[in-house]
Amino acid sequence: MIKKFLFCFSILFFLGLVSGNNIFARMTSDGYIIFADVFSSGGSEDSSSSLYGLQDTIGEGLILSATSTSDLYGLKAGFRELYADQSITFDITDTDIELGTLSDSTVGSDFNTMVVNTNAINGFTITVSGNTLESGSDSIDAIGATAAASSSGTEQFGINLVDNATPDVGADPSGASPIGSAADQYNTADLFAFDTTGATVATSTSDINETTYTVSYIANIDSGTQGGTYTTTLTYAATGNF
């Protein structure tokens, strides 16, 4: 019995920005950026408003653990602490994925890539949501939240975000360190998962450089799977943890 499987994706893009009513002036060139500078000395500063608070400029403790904070600034007893606007960018290639024509002895596989970059101090999260492969009232069983190996002759639909040998598809996350990582259940070669209730597939806990993820997709059928063109729409969402 031969069946054909196709599926496509709808993509959500999120751009998280820290913004406000303050005016910023910063020096830049092709090689550097100075986003804040100051001339200062110690002494009884006690000015405040709804956006900022000033204390004596005498000493400073840990960066990004300010005593006084607002959406844009962090201040403590010591040198004025400033940090850059936080943002996230997200892009996906190849939004039409084809798994080919399958039998109960062959596995279908394909891949696309996602690129994420953020300077959010608490990192980012990428989630996926959607249904398994469907053709009218017929469907292919999703592997579920617990990762499993590809098994020809067993209904399966799953994904992961690493380099695989069986089948030979995918690549490990890449970029100039520091980069993000694949989430649990999606970070082990030759093991795939897909949870129809939604799942986190990639994450970091701090700011990263541009990270490229390769998402691998697999599908298997059994001898009782009904013929047809099976499709699904998956939605990926990237959110900065500001």
Secondary structure as UniProt FT lines:
FT   STRAND          3..11
FT   STRAND          27..28
FT   STRAND          33..34
FT   TURN            63..64
FT   STRAND          68..69
FT   STRAND          73..75
FT   STRAND          81..82
FT   STRAND          88..92
FT   STRAND          96..102
FT   TURN            104..105
FT   STRAND          108..118
FT   TURN            121..122
FT   STRAND          124..130
FT   STRAND          134..135
FT   TURN            136..137
FT   STRAND          138..139
FT   STRAND          144..149
FT   TURN            152..153
FT   STRAND          156..160
FT   STRAND          181..182
FT   TURN            184..185
FT   TURN            189..190
FT   STRAND          191..194
FT   TURN            196..197
FT   STRAND          199..204
FT   STRAND          208..220
FT   TURN            223..224
FT   STRAND          229..231
FT   STRAND          233..240
//
